[in-house]
């Protein structure tokens, strides 16, 4: 059980280390990707579009962007032009993190394999010792 705690501590340390190593740009990219990939963002953007259209179609104020909403189109194009590269940066960083984690998992598996092999060797030795004792007892009994 102590080994499990050590393993968990080692894993938490690796994840914390990864979070600390992020640059400001990477943190911003992660925050933008996380924000834009949420239901909150989708709902807020939908509300924004509906309000924009209502104000420019049926609103009692001056229509600053009449149908077909060229300015709204420009805003979304600009948003997409900036969002796509930022999201790609976040995905690239996530891919790198996944690669590093896979490598850490591989190293852990190698260590576990070595420990299992050592345990198997110990169990085999114990089994051989027991069989030798049984044979000795049988020989003494037959004499």
Helices and strands as residue ranges (DSSP letters): H 2-20, H 24-36, H 39-57, H 70-142
